[in-house]
Each structure stands twice: as C-alpha cells, then as structure tokens.
Amino acid sequence: MTDFAAARRMMVDGQVRTADVTDLRVIAAMLEVPRERFVPTEYAGLAYLDIDLPVEPAGGRRLLKPMVLGKMIQAAELAPTDRVLDVGCATGYSAAVLARVAGEVVALEQDADLLRFAADALRAIPNAKVVSGPLNEGWPGGGPYDAILLDGATEIAPEALLRQLNECGRLLCVQGSSPGAKATLYRKSQGDIGVRPIFDARATTLPGFGKAPAFAF
C-alpha cells in the first residue's frame, strides 16, 4: 500500500523546494493537500510523480506538474485576503492549494464530469467555490480578482480574463506550446497590462485557449 503522506513529503522536498519555491505558505499548502484524493482512483498511485497527471479517461485534461503549480502560485504573490479565479480547475487540486494561501477561490470548470469531481472534492473547503462555464470567458460575475491562475496552457493572450483583474491584479498561465512554452505573468497597473515570461514550463492547452487553425489555399 502506498504511503501517501511520505510520497507527499517527497514531492515537496524533491520537486517543489528544489524548483526554488521558498514561500512557506505554498510549501505548507502542498504538504497539507492530499493530491491522491484529487485524481481518479486508478491514478492515485501516480499522484505524486513529476508528470502532467491525466484526470479523465481520454487523457485530454491533466493536472499541472507540482513544481509548475507551486512556482506559479508563488509568483502570484497572494495575500491572505486575495480573491482568486482558478480557470480549468479540473478535479479541484489547484483550488484546494490556493484556498490555503488566499482568502477566497472561485474554481471554474466546464467539463461536467470534472465539475462534479471538483465540487465533491472541495465540499469541505469553505473558501473555495466551484462554478460552471466556458473557461475562456472566465467568471466575470465573481470579479474583479486579485489573481487568476490558468490550470493549463494558452496559445493566445487571455484577453477576457485580463479584463476581470483588479488594479494590481496578476494572471499566471503557461503561454505557448512545446517546446517553447513559458510560465508567464501578466500584471495590471494603472489600467495597463504588463507581461513577462518567468520560467520554462509545459502544460496541456485548455479548451478554448488554442490558436484558431490557419487556412491554406
């Protein structure tokens, strides 16, 4: 039988801390959240591996690697009172981690099966709310947000989401497609949006965030 507590410590010590995640709140959150409860039963034994973990039978949706998630949350510089939109929350793992660092988390998902999974997994976390809707439209009714996290990659600038940021708000995503994708920080300041890459990363493109196909004549 897998010792999940030991596997969780190994994940944090071997994947997260070694990736320069030094925010003790993020480290504590990732030590506390039982990742094996946020994956289908057949994948529980893989929950703490350094992989983009599939969370649906078709394999199209995956959880971010632990080190990518940890570094992105750290880069968001969350305050304990911040309101966060988690776009593409999938099974709710990222929202559970965010809820231990921020004040309130709105977890957005559009896949019906993942939505049910996340709602059940997050039921006992009072400051995490699961909502349903198209990922690329965000959840404007709950905004504006101090931070927005995309739990996957985008090949396009997330314009609709950027409009839902507070002044000084931050948006974190994996921008682009492999092999040149980068974890990217958008920041709103005096109404303008600044953007900068922060580290190399890879993730599965979220539904609605792919480039439109080019037409050949």
Sequence and secondary structure as in RCSB ss.txt:
>XXXX:A:sequence
MTDFAAARRMMVDGQVRTADVTDLRVIAAMLEVPRERFVPTEYAGLAYLDIDLPVEPAGGRRLLKPMVLGKMIQA
AELAPTDRVLDVGCATGYSAAVLARVAGEVVALEQDADLLRFAADALRAIPNAKVVSGPLNEGWPGGGPYDAILL
DGATEIAPEALLRQLNECGRLLCVQGSSPGAKATLYRKSQGDIGVRPIFDARATTLPGFGKAPAFAF
>XXXX:A:secstr
   HHHHHHHHIIIIIGGGT   HHHHHHHHHS GGGGS GGGGGGTTSSS EE STT   EE  HHHHHHHHHH
TT  TT EEEEET TTSHHHHHHHTTSSEEEEEE  HHHHHHHHHHTTT TTEEEEES GGG  GGG  EEEEEE
EEEESS  HHHHTTEEEEEEEEEEES TTS EEEEEEEETTEEEEEEEEE    B TT S       
